[in-house]
Amino acid sequence: MSDWPLEVEDQEGRELELSRERWMHIVSRHGELSGMQDEIINTIESPGEILKQSGRDDTFHYFRSVDGLEYNDYICAVVNIEECFIVTAYPTSRKKV
């Protein structure tokens, strides 16, 4: 794996961090994303859609269509833009917040 933390720039030019702790959180809850670190980074860099989380001005959900997920069509990466870090990521069959 890469050196931690990973940094990725979103479409708005924000430098966002994916820490080792957050990565372990993601794969412990969504094992199907293990080995898909690049897909999560690509979701941040080139999302198909970004939705603001209801009631939270600092949290956005970045969605990207991804092949290779068994029962889902998208990866959703949840980002705290105020603190500039990736909170979590998960596979989903629909864009919802």
C-alpha positions in Angstrom: 0.0 0.0 0.0 0.9 3.6 -0.3 2.4 5.9 2.3 -0.1 7.4 4.6 -1.9 9.7 4.6 -2.9 9.8 1.0 -3.8 13.2 -0.5 -6.2 13.8 -3.3 -7.5 17.0 -4.9 -11.2 17.3 -5.7 -12.7 19.2 -8.6 -12.9 22.4 -6.5 -9.1 22.2 -5.8 -9.5 21.1 -2.2 -6.6 18.9 -0.9 -8.3 16.0 0.9 -6.7 13.4 3.1 -7.3 9.7 3.4 -5.7 8.5 6.5 -4.7 4.9 7.3 -7.3 4.9 10.1 -10.1 5.9 7.7 -8.9 3.4 5.1 -9.1 0.6 7.8 -12.6 1.8 8.7 -13.7 1.6 5.1 -12.4 -1.9 4.4 -13.5 -3.3 7.8 -17.1 -2.3 7.1 -17.1 -2.8 3.3 -14.6 -5.6 2.5 -15.6 -5.5 -1.2 -13.7 -2.2 -1.4 -10.5 -3.8 -0.3 -8.1 -3.4 -3.2 -10.2 -0.6 -4.7 -8.3 2.3 -3.1 -7.6 3.8 -6.6 -11.4 3.7 -7.3 -12.1 5.7 -4.2 -9.4 8.3 -5.1 -10.9 8.5 -8.7 -14.3 9.0 -7.1 -13.0 12.1 -5.4 -11.0 13.4 -8.4 -13.8 12.7 -11.0 -17.1 12.2 -9.4 -20.2 11.7 -11.5 -22.2 13.7 -9.0 -21.7 15.5 -5.6 -24.5 15.8 -3.2 -24.5 17.9 0.0 -25.6 15.9 3.1 -28.8 17.2 4.6 -28.4 19.4 7.6 -24.6 19.5 7.3 -22.8 22.3 5.4 -19.4 20.6 5.8 -20.2 17.1 4.5 -20.6 16.0 0.8 -21.1 12.7 -0.8 -19.1 12.1 -4.0 -20.6 9.4 -6.3 -19.0 7.6 -9.2 -20.2 4.7 -11.3 -17.8 1.8 -11.0 -17.7 -1.6 -12.7 -16.7 -4.7 -10.7 -18.9 -4.2 -7.7 -21.0 -7.4 -7.2 -24.4 -5.9 -6.2 -23.8 -2.1 -6.5 -23.3 0.4 -9.3 -21.6 3.3 -7.4 -18.9 4.1 -4.9 -19.8 6.9 -2.6 -17.0 8.7 -0.8 -18.1 10.9 2.1 -16.0 14.0 2.6 -15.8 16.6 5.3 -14.7 19.7 3.3 -14.2 21.8 6.4 -11.7 19.4 7.9 -10.5 18.3 4.4 -10.6 14.5 4.9 -12.4 11.5 3.6 -14.7 10.2 6.3 -15.7 6.9 4.7 -16.6 5.3 1.4 -19.1 2.6 0.6 -20.6 0.8 -2.4 -24.3 1.6 -3.2 -26.9 0.8 -5.8 -28.3 4.3 -5.8 -27.3 7.9 -5.1 -28.7 8.8 -1.7 -27.7 11.1 1.1 
